[in-house]
Amino acid sequence: MTVRIALDAMGGDQGPEVLVAGAVQAVNARDDLEVTLLGDEEVLHAYLRAQSSPNQDRLHIVHTTQVVGMDESPFEAVRKKKDSSVAVAFKLHKQGEVEAVVSAGNSGATMAAAIRTLGRLKKISRPGIAGIFPTLKGPLVMMDVGANVDCRPQHLFQFGIMAAAFSQVLFANQRPRIGLLSIGEEGGKGNILVKKSHELFSKSSLNYKGNVEGRDIFHGDVDVIVCDGFVGNVCLKLSEGLAEAVLSMLREEISKDFKAKVGYVLARDAFGRFRKRVDYAEYGGAPLLGLNGTGIVCHGRSNATAIKNAINVAAELVCENVNDHILRLLDEVEPVLVAAAAGEETS
Amino acid sequence: MTVRIALDAMGGDQGPEVLVAGAVQAVNARDDLEVTLLGDEEVLHAYLRAQSSPNQDRLHIVHTTQVVGMDESPFEAVRKKKDSSVAVAFKLHKQGEVEAVVSAGNSGATMAAAIRTLGRLKKISRPGIAGIFPTLKGPLVMMDVGANVDCRPQHLFQFGIMAAAFSQVLFANQRPRIGLLSIGEEGGKGNILVKKSHELFSKSSLNYKGNVEGRDIFHGDVDVIVCDGFVGNVCLKLSEGLAEAVLSMLREEISKDFKAKVGYVLARDAFGRFRKRVDYAEYGGAPLLGLNGTGIVCHGRSNATAIKNAINVAAELVCENVNDHILRLLDEVEPVLVAAAAGEETS
């Protein structure tokens, strides 16, 4: 089976060149892949020619005339710019021309276009973004990392289900261990949202391990961490900022004495391996789960490797039918949700 | 003027020995300091004798018979254990025997005892914990980092005022730059709580710099970051966990090749300086601001240096009258709060 992916080739901070390069790397790495690049035909053709891939026949271009800027208001942009690269990408998906969309552009606009065009998966109240974090043991899926800033317990419960299905598919975890991000390990700790969500998870048949704290995120003792999109986004950006700050403080201290500078040169490979371990580009992008389709949101700063990896994650999600997994898990835990919904109505 | 501090000498994970050592270091470092140690008289006497400080006359012991465990329910512990080291410490404060309390014990119990015994500062709705974060430029005050998990905009606004007064006193920032933790830089971004808090700050005469994101925390471009206690506590613990994870991944990578190991030995001093820069012990503790008095919550793992520094921070807060600064700032911004309160009632 061939997987067809649409790439918003105008989005991101780096310009179309790295996006085209990422697409070329992706089709070179996988034989079952076709990538459609959306954007200015002339520009994209030029970059494609320069790259001269042996697999040009699996790279297509669809011309679009508009671009959504990184700072534009998402909803307005999606409403007004019908011929933007990101809008047309999701239209192709809706029409069945591709099976997934990857974008490193304005992530709010990507989400808005995705939900507006594809709609939500049956029974899912709110699609969310599943971020992938490196840990001491292995990758961790955290959801939601930015799509939903004000949530209810049912939303967090559904994030847990979607992230678990994603962890099954991408990391082959049969029964992903789910933790709920809170500020104490006991079930009674946390804010109102977390306490109520804890009750839902506890009653379910999911492999729920209870509350986890901020300091546990990087231990890797759970496969999935659930939180609302505000907290998740703060965590994602804080982690990025802190990892950079740590390296930059270390560099500053190393530059202060000659012996340490020599030491750094000797340890350079180790630093390189470390950087690879914590590099966001390793997984390339964060899927928007809960869509009636497949969409991947990439970091605006994505380089070609990140784009290649994001396309690969998109292809995996399509090949492994992550949405079927989500629906199956949802059916399994249905009784808990129905009971919760009934409680909501009477309370 | 002599500053008298009560130290809960039974709290913390490390046992009384390091707490006594911290108190000894504190009185040796400051001539204007007296420390009263609360706990088992016999045990504390033995450790004091072993330390043989030249300033024994400024170290006192008050015998208490009960201890609040690290995992006990705070409110129950405070209600039932009237003769616990932490409860008696705040009683001494209330009676005017000391001017501040420092505890590395169960932080929930410390807060409960503090608020119950001393009460809140006039016009403050909710006392909160002000955490100190190292950044690339200088220390940052983040508030609240754990006392209030469900907040209203007025609470966040008051956290901003209290943290600004603290930053003035401890870090000599004349007009501390205040940021509101959110998930986008524009004022319109964030959850409902943050959007409404943004309106309050924007209308005030405070030196408000708008929203800051998780990745900005370590840049040091603001002096104060405001957030609710759930988000703040997650950030605090995540930072701690991530810094440890980063160092442990680096160590793992370094141990994999001989050249890197040699390099590490050469760069060891730089690593040491780096560790000192990010060491929580540097500031020792986090003040509970908004009390009708002074209380410092220390990390359970605090070593003697951390305790010494926490006692020093407590003494600074007393000498510089941080509570007067808070009241003065509150008076200045009063109109905004009154208008907000009126809005609350009519909405």
HADDOCK unambig.tbl for C-alpha pairs under 7 A between the chains (distance, minus, plus):
assign (segid A and resid 136 and name CA) (segid B and resid 245 and name CA) 6.69 0.50 0.50
assign (segid A and resid 136 and name CA) (segid B and resid 249 and name CA) 6.87 0.50 0.50
assign (segid A and resid 149 and name CA) (segid B and resid 190 and name CA) 6.64 0.50 0.50
assign (segid A and resid 149 and name CA) (segid B and resid 191 and name CA) 5.05 0.50 0.50
assign (segid A and resid 150 and name CA) (segid B and resid 191 and name CA) 5.74 0.50 0.50
assign (segid A and resid 183 and name CA) (segid B and resid 230 and name CA) 6.58 0.50 0.50
assign (segid A and resid 183 and name CA) (segid B and resid 233 and name CA) 6.29 0.50 0.50
assign (segid A and resid 183 and name CA) (segid B and resid 234 and name CA) 6.25 0.50 0.50
assign (segid A and resid 190 and name CA) (segid B and resid 149 and name CA) 6.63 0.50 0.50
assign (segid A and resid 191 and name CA) (segid B and resid 149 and name CA) 5.04 0.50 0.50
assign (segid A and resid 191 and name CA) (segid B and resid 150 and name CA) 5.74 0.50 0.50
assign (segid A and resid 191 and name CA) (segid B and resid 230 and name CA) 6.77 0.50 0.50
assign (segid A and resid 213 and name CA) (segid B and resid 234 and name CA) 6.73 0.50 0.50
assign (segid A and resid 213 and name CA) (segid B and resid 237 and name CA) 6.97 0.50 0.50
assign (segid A and resid 214 and name CA) (segid B and resid 234 and name CA) 4.77 0.50 0.50
assign (segid A and resid 214 and name CA) (segid B and resid 235 and name CA) 6.68 0.50 0.50
assign (segid A and resid 214 and name CA) (segid B and resid 237 and name CA) 4.67 0.50 0.50
assign (segid A and resid 214 and name CA) (segid B and resid 238 and name CA) 4.01 0.50 0.50
assign (segid A and resid 214 and name CA) (segid B and resid 241 and name CA) 7.00 0.50 0.50
assign (segid A and resid 215 and name CA) (segid B and resid 237 and name CA) 4.60 0.50 0.50
assign (segid A and resid 215 and name CA) (segid B and resid 238 and name CA) 4.52 0.50 0.50
assign (segid A and resid 215 and name CA) (segid B and resid 240 and name CA) 6.20 0.50 0.50
assign (segid A and resid 215 and name CA) (segid B and resid 241 and name CA) 4.02 0.50 0.50
assign (segid A and resid 216 and name CA) (segid B and resid 241 and name CA) 6.61 0.50 0.50
assign (segid A and resid 218 and name CA) (segid B and resid 241 and name CA) 6.61 0.50 0.50
assign (segid A and resid 218 and name CA) (segid B and resid 242 and name CA) 6.37 0.50 0.50
assign (segid A and resid 218 and name CA) (segid B and resid 245 and name CA) 6.34 0.50 0.50
assign (segid A and resid 230 and name CA) (segid B and resid 183 and name CA) 6.59 0.50 0.50
assign (segid A and resid 230 and name CA) (segid B and resid 191 and name CA) 6.79 0.50 0.50
assign (segid A and resid 231 and name CA) (segid B and resid 231 and name CA) 6.20 0.50 0.50
assign (segid A and resid 233 and name CA) (segid B and resid 183 and name CA) 6.30 0.50 0.50
assign (segid A and resid 234 and name CA) (segid B and resid 183 and name CA) 6.26 0.50 0.50
assign (segid A and resid 234 and name CA) (segid B and resid 213 and name CA) 6.71 0.50 0.50
assign (segid A and resid 234 and name CA) (segid B and resid 214 and name CA) 4.76 0.50 0.50
assign (segid A and resid 235 and name CA) (segid B and resid 214 and name CA) 6.69 0.50 0.50
assign (segid A and resid 235 and name CA) (segid B and resid 235 and name CA) 6.85 0.50 0.50
assign (segid A and resid 237 and name CA) (segid B and resid 213 and name CA) 6.98 0.50 0.50
assign (segid A and resid 237 and name CA) (segid B and resid 214 and name CA) 4.68 0.50 0.50
assign (segid A and resid 237 and name CA) (segid B and resid 215 and name CA) 4.60 0.50 0.50
assign (segid A and resid 238 and name CA) (segid B and resid 214 and name CA) 4.01 0.50 0.50
assign (segid A and resid 238 and name CA) (segid B and resid 215 and name CA) 4.53 0.50 0.50
assign (segid A and resid 240 and name CA) (segid B and resid 215 and name CA) 6.21 0.50 0.50
assign (segid A and resid 241 and name CA) (segid B and resid 215 and name CA) 4.04 0.50 0.50
assign (segid A and resid 241 and name CA) (segid B and resid 216 and name CA) 6.61 0.50 0.50
assign (segid A and resid 241 and name CA) (segid B and resid 218 and name CA) 6.61 0.50 0.50
assign (segid A and resid 242 and name CA) (segid B and resid 218 and name CA) 6.38 0.50 0.50
assign (segid A and resid 245 and name CA) (segid B and resid 136 and name CA) 6.67 0.50 0.50
assign (segid A and resid 245 and name CA) (segid B and resid 218 and name CA) 6.35 0.50 0.50
assign (segid A and resid 249 and name CA) (segid B and resid 136 and name CA) 6.91 0.50 0.50
assign (segid A and resid 249 and name CA) (segid B and resid 274 and name CA) 6.58 0.50 0.50
assign (segid A and resid 250 and name CA) (segid B and resid 271 and name CA) 6.84 0.50 0.50
assign (segid A and resid 250 and name CA) (segid B and resid 274 and name CA) 5.87 0.50 0.50
assign (segid A and resid 253 and name CA) (segid B and resid 270 and name CA) 5.01 0.50 0.50
assign (segid A and resid 253 and name CA) (segid B and resid 273 and name CA) 6.66 0.50 0.50
assign (segid A and resid 253 and name CA) (segid B and resid 274 and name CA) 6.32 0.50 0.50
assign (segid A and resid 254 and name CA) (segid B and resid 267 and name CA) 6.72 0.50 0.50
assign (segid A and resid 254 and name CA) (segid B and resid 270 and name CA) 5.16 0.50 0.50
assign (segid A and resid 259 and name CA) (segid B and resid 266 and name CA) 5.51 0.50 0.50
assign (segid A and resid 259 and name CA) (segid B and resid 267 and name CA) 6.39 0.50 0.50
assign (segid A and resid 260 and name CA) (segid B and resid 266 and name CA) 5.26 0.50 0.50
assign (segid A and resid 260 and name CA) (segid B and resid 267 and name CA) 3.74 0.50 0.50
assign (segid A and resid 260 and name CA) (segid B and resid 270 and name CA) 6.35 0.50 0.50
assign (segid A and resid 262 and name CA) (segid B and resid 263 and name CA) 6.90 0.50 0.50
assign (segid A and resid 263 and name CA) (segid B and resid 262 and name CA) 6.91 0.50 0.50
assign (segid A and resid 263 and name CA) (segid B and resid 263 and name CA) 3.49 0.50 0.50
assign (segid A and resid 263 and name CA) (segid B and resid 264 and name CA) 5.83 0.50 0.50
assign (segid A and resid 263 and name CA) (segid B and resid 266 and name CA) 4.82 0.50 0.50
assign (segid A and resid 263 and name CA) (segid B and resid 267 and name CA) 5.11 0.50 0.50
assign (segid A and resid 264 and name CA) (segid B and resid 263 and name CA) 5.83 0.50 0.50
assign (segid A and resid 264 and name CA) (segid B and resid 267 and name CA) 6.66 0.50 0.50
assign (segid A and resid 266 and name CA) (segid B and resid 259 and name CA) 5.51 0.50 0.50
assign (segid A and resid 266 and name CA) (segid B and resid 260 and name CA) 5.27 0.50 0.50
assign (segid A and resid 266 and name CA) (segid B and resid 263 and name CA) 4.83 0.50 0.50
assign (segid A and resid 267 and name CA) (segid B and resid 254 and name CA) 6.72 0.50 0.50
assign (segid A and resid 267 and name CA) (segid B and resid 259 and name CA) 6.39 0.50 0.50
assign (segid A and resid 267 and name CA) (segid B and resid 260 and name CA) 3.74 0.50 0.50
assign (segid A and resid 267 and name CA) (segid B and resid 263 and name CA) 5.11 0.50 0.50
assign (segid A and resid 267 and name CA) (segid B and resid 264 and name CA) 6.65 0.50 0.50
assign (segid A and resid 270 and name CA) (segid B and resid 253 and name CA) 5.01 0.50 0.50
assign (segid A and resid 270 and name CA) (segid B and resid 254 and name CA) 5.16 0.50 0.50
assign (segid A and resid 270 and name CA) (segid B and resid 260 and name CA) 6.35 0.50 0.50
assign (segid A and resid 271 and name CA) (segid B and resid 250 and name CA) 6.83 0.50 0.50
assign (segid A and resid 273 and name CA) (segid B and resid 253 and name CA) 6.65 0.50 0.50
assign (segid A and resid 274 and name CA) (segid B and resid 249 and name CA) 6.58 0.50 0.50
assign (segid A and resid 274 and name CA) (segid B and resid 250 and name CA) 5.87 0.50 0.50
assign (segid A and resid 274 and name CA) (segid B and resid 253 and name CA) 6.32 0.50 0.50
